[in-house]
Amino acid sequence: MDQRKVRAITEWEEPTNVAELRSFLGLVNYYRRFIKSYSGKAAPLTDLLKKEHEWRWTVGCQRAFDDLKQVVIEEPVMALPDHTKPFEVQTDASDFAIGGVSMQDGYPITYESRKLNETERRYTVQEKEMTAVVHCLRTWRYYLLGSKFVVKIDNVATSCFQSQKKLSPKQARWQDFLAEFDMVLEYQPGRINQVADGLSRKAELASLKLEELASISQLRTSLPNRIREGLEKDSMARSLVDLA
């Protein structure tokens, strides 16, 4: 198996809270019908979602997490592309990230996810959704060119993008790019689009973690300077320092 195809899964870090765990389980639960004894394998993780359970990441949880990641990227879950059959692509965008999966007959072929850059984060919801579509089609171009397929997205306005008349230069470039493919955009509610949603949330959570660490680092760096500046401006503090 080409590891580039499944890096979005293999690089998924262990959850540190319920929200992150829900995102991961939302993805693997989509393929539970292909995973033997899924309920038993996932039990240590699903138990953590119960209200009466406190968050405690045990060795059993780690083992279940690693096992589920592995089984999702192996046969019979992962499949090789068959160009005699139609493809299905699911994409999704969140505030900070995008994700997608290509499938045939319900089996995943490839996964993809990445964070949005600073410019992309200022896009409208529709533009973020289209960024996810364009990014995934570029990534899987060699699979999809010459094949008929549908792209399922959870935003109604974006599903009409191919027939949109009033376009910005960026949107016009996107339409030209999509015209290379034999494909249609189709609306699919987010509660059904669990795989792509899970991948985009995973990348979003990673992005938020990095921003949080950066904020903490900046605070630690600036705090001593702010204290010194405050002492210099406070006459009572200066007099106490002089007495010391």
C-alpha positions as CSV (number, residue, x, y, z in Angstrom):
1,M,0.0,0.0,0.0
2,D,1.4,3.4,-1.0
3,Q,1.8,5.2,2.3
4,R,1.2,8.6,0.7
5,K,-2.4,7.6,0.1
6,V,-3.1,6.9,3.7
7,R,-0.9,9.4,5.6
8,A,-4.0,11.3,6.8
9,I,-4.8,8.2,8.9
10,T,-1.3,6.9,9.8
11,E,-0.3,10.4,11.1
12,W,-3.4,10.8,13.2
13,E,-2.1,11.6,16.7
14,E,-3.7,10.0,19.8
15,P,-6.8,11.9,21.0
16,T,-6.4,14.1,24.1
17,N,-10.0,14.8,24.8
18,V,-13.6,13.7,23.9
19,A,-13.9,16.0,20.9
20,E,-10.8,14.6,19.2
21,L,-11.9,11.1,20.0
22,R,-15.3,11.7,18.4
23,S,-13.7,13.0,15.3
24,F,-11.6,9.8,14.9
25,L,-14.4,7.4,15.7
26,G,-16.7,9.2,13.3
27,L,-14.3,8.3,10.5
28,V,-13.7,4.6,11.4
29,N,-17.3,4.0,12.3
30,Y,-18.2,4.7,8.7
31,Y,-16.3,1.5,7.7
32,R,-17.5,-0.6,10.6
33,R,-19.3,-3.0,8.3
34,F,-15.9,-3.9,6.7
35,I,-14.1,-4.3,10.1
36,K,-14.4,-7.7,11.8
37,S,-15.5,-7.4,15.4
38,Y,-15.5,-3.6,15.2
39,S,-17.5,-3.1,18.4
40,G,-15.1,-5.1,20.4
41,K,-12.0,-3.4,18.9
42,A,-13.5,0.0,19.6
43,A,-14.9,-0.7,23.0
44,P,-12.1,0.9,25.1
45,L,-12.5,4.1,23.0
46,T,-16.3,4.2,22.9
47,D,-16.4,3.7,26.7
48,L,-14.5,7.0,27.1
49,L,-17.5,8.8,25.4
50,K,-19.8,7.8,28.2
51,K,-20.8,10.5,30.6
52,E,-20.0,8.5,33.7
53,H,-16.4,7.8,32.5
54,E,-13.6,10.3,33.3
55,W,-11.0,10.9,30.6
56,R,-8.2,8.4,31.2
57,W,-6.1,7.3,28.2
58,T,-4.9,3.8,29.1
59,V,-2.7,1.2,27.4
60,G,-5.9,-0.5,26.2
61,C,-7.1,2.7,24.7
62,Q,-3.8,3.2,22.9
63,R,-3.8,-0.4,21.6
64,A,-7.4,0.0,20.3
65,F,-6.6,3.3,18.6
66,D,-3.5,1.9,16.9
67,D,-5.4,-1.3,15.8
68,L,-8.3,0.7,14.3
69,K,-5.9,3.0,12.4
70,Q,-4.1,-0.1,11.0
71,V,-7.3,-2.0,10.0
72,V,-8.7,1.1,8.2
73,I,-5.7,1.2,5.9
74,E,-5.6,-2.5,5.2
75,E,-7.6,-4.9,3.1
76,P,-10.5,-5.5,3.0
77,V,-11.2,-1.9,4.0
78,M,-8.8,-0.2,1.5
79,A,-9.3,-1.1,-2.1
80,L,-7.3,-0.7,-5.3
81,P,-8.9,1.6,-8.0
82,D,-10.9,-0.1,-10.7
83,H,-11.3,2.2,-13.7
84,T,-14.2,0.1,-15.0
85,K,-16.3,1.4,-12.1
86,P,-17.4,4.9,-11.1
87,F,-15.6,6.8,-8.4
88,E,-17.1,8.7,-5.5
89,V,-15.3,11.6,-3.9
90,Q,-16.3,13.1,-0.5
91,T,-14.8,16.4,0.6
92,D,-15.4,18.7,3.5
93,A,-14.0,22.0,4.9
94,S,-13.9,23.4,8.4
95,D,-12.7,26.8,9.6
96,F,-9.1,25.7,9.6
97,A,-8.7,22.6,7.4
98,I,-10.0,20.5,4.5
99,G,-10.3,16.8,4.0
100,G,-11.5,14.2,1.5
101,V,-11.7,10.5,0.6
102,S,-12.1,8.8,-2.8
103,M,-14.1,5.6,-2.9
104,Q,-15.6,2.9,-5.0
105,D,-18.5,0.7,-3.9
106,G,-18.2,2.2,-0.4
107,Y,-14.5,1.2,-0.1
108,P,-11.9,3.9,0.4
109,I,-9.1,4.3,-2.2
110,T,-7.2,7.3,-0.9
111,Y,-7.5,9.8,2.0
112,E,-6.4,13.4,2.0
113,S,-6.3,16.3,4.5
114,R,-4.4,19.5,5.1
115,K,-4.6,22.8,7.1
116,L,-5.8,26.0,5.4
117,N,-3.3,28.8,5.1
118,E,-3.8,32.3,6.4
119,T,-5.4,33.5,3.2
120,E,-7.6,30.5,2.8
121,R,-9.0,30.9,6.3
122,R,-10.5,34.2,5.3
123,Y,-12.4,32.6,2.5
124,T,-16.2,32.3,2.6
125,V,-17.8,28.9,3.5
126,Q,-18.4,28.2,-0.2
127,E,-14.8,29.1,-1.1
128,K,-13.4,26.8,1.6
129,E,-15.6,24.0,0.3
130,M,-14.4,24.5,-3.2
131,T,-10.8,24.7,-2.0
132,A,-11.3,21.2,-0.6
133,V,-12.8,19.9,-3.9
134,V,-10.0,21.5,-6.0
135,H,-7.2,20.3,-3.7
136,C,-8.5,16.7,-3.6
137,L,-9.0,16.5,-7.4
138,R,-5.5,17.9,-8.0
139,T,-4.1,15.3,-5.6
140,W,-6.0,12.4,-7.2
141,R,-5.9,13.7,-10.7
142,Y,-4.1,10.6,-12.1
143,Y,-6.9,8.4,-10.7
144,L,-9.8,10.5,-11.8
145,L,-9.0,11.9,-15.2
146,G,-10.9,9.9,-17.8
147,S,-13.3,8.4,-15.2
148,K,-16.8,9.5,-14.5
149,F,-17.4,10.4,-10.8
150,V,-19.5,12.4,-8.4
151,V,-18.1,14.7,-5.7
152,K,-20.3,14.8,-2.6
153,I,-20.2,17.9,-0.4
154,D,-22.2,19.1,2.6
155,N,-22.9,22.7,1.4
156,V,-25.9,23.3,-0.8
157,A,-24.6,26.5,-2.5
158,T,-21.3,24.8,-3.4
159,S,-23.2,21.9,-5.1
160,C,-24.4,24.5,-7.7
161,F,-20.9,25.9,-8.4
162,Q,-20.5,24.3,-11.8
163,S,-23.5,26.3,-13.1
164,Q,-22.6,29.5,-11.3
165,K,-22.5,32.5,-13.7
166,K,-21.0,35.4,-11.6
167,L,-17.5,34.4,-10.8
168,S,-14.4,36.0,-9.3
169,P,-11.1,35.4,-11.2
170,K,-10.3,32.7,-8.6
171,Q,-13.6,31.0,-9.1
172,A,-13.3,31.1,-12.9
173,R,-9.9,29.3,-12.6
174,W,-11.6,26.6,-10.4
175,Q,-14.4,26.2,-13.0
176,D,-11.9,25.8,-15.8
177,F,-10.1,23.2,-13.7
178,L,-13.2,21.2,-12.9
179,A,-14.1,21.2,-16.6
180,E,-11.2,18.8,-17.2
181,F,-13.1,16.1,-15.3
182,D,-16.2,14.1,-16.1
183,M,-17.8,14.8,-12.8
184,V,-20.7,16.4,-11.0
185,L,-21.1,18.1,-7.6
186,E,-23.8,16.7,-5.4
187,Y,-25.1,17.8,-2.0
188,Q,-24.8,15.4,0.8
189,P,-25.7,16.4,4.4
190,G,-22.7,16.5,6.8
191,R,-24.1,13.8,9.1
192,I,-23.7,11.4,6.2
193,N,-20.4,12.8,5.0
194,Q,-18.6,11.4,8.0
195,V,-15.2,10.4,6.5
196,A,-14.4,13.7,4.9
197,D,-15.7,15.6,7.9
198,G,-13.5,13.6,10.2
199,L,-10.4,14.2,8.2
200,S,-11.0,18.0,8.0
201,R,-11.7,18.1,11.8
202,K,-8.5,16.1,12.4
203,A,-6.4,18.7,10.5
204,E,-8.3,21.5,12.2
205,L,-7.6,20.2,15.6
206,A,-3.9,19.9,14.8
207,S,-3.9,23.5,13.6
208,L,-5.6,24.7,16.7
209,K,-3.0,22.9,18.8
210,L,-0.2,24.6,17.0
211,E,-1.8,28.0,17.5
212,E,-2.4,27.3,21.1
213,L,1.3,26.4,21.6
214,A,2.4,29.5,19.7
215,S,0.2,31.7,22.0
216,I,1.6,30.1,25.1
217,S,5.2,30.5,23.8
218,Q,4.5,34.2,23.0
219,L,2.9,34.8,26.4
220,R,5.9,33.2,28.2
221,T,8.3,35.4,26.2
222,S,6.4,38.6,26.7
223,L,5.3,38.2,30.3
224,P,8.6,39.1,32.0
225,N,8.9,42.2,29.8
226,R,5.4,43.3,30.7
227,I,6.2,42.9,34.4
228,R,9.3,45.0,34.1
229,E,7.4,47.7,32.2
230,G,4.7,47.7,34.8
231,L,7.2,48.1,37.6
232,E,8.9,51.0,35.9
233,K,5.5,52.8,35.6
234,D,4.4,52.1,39.2
235,S,5.8,54.7,41.6
236,M,5.0,52.6,44.7
237,A,6.6,49.5,43.2
238,R,9.7,51.5,42.4
239,S,9.9,52.8,46.0
240,L,9.6,49.3,47.4
241,V,12.4,48.1,45.1
242,D,14.6,51.0,46.3
243,L,13.9,50.1,49.9
244,A,14.9,46.5,49.2
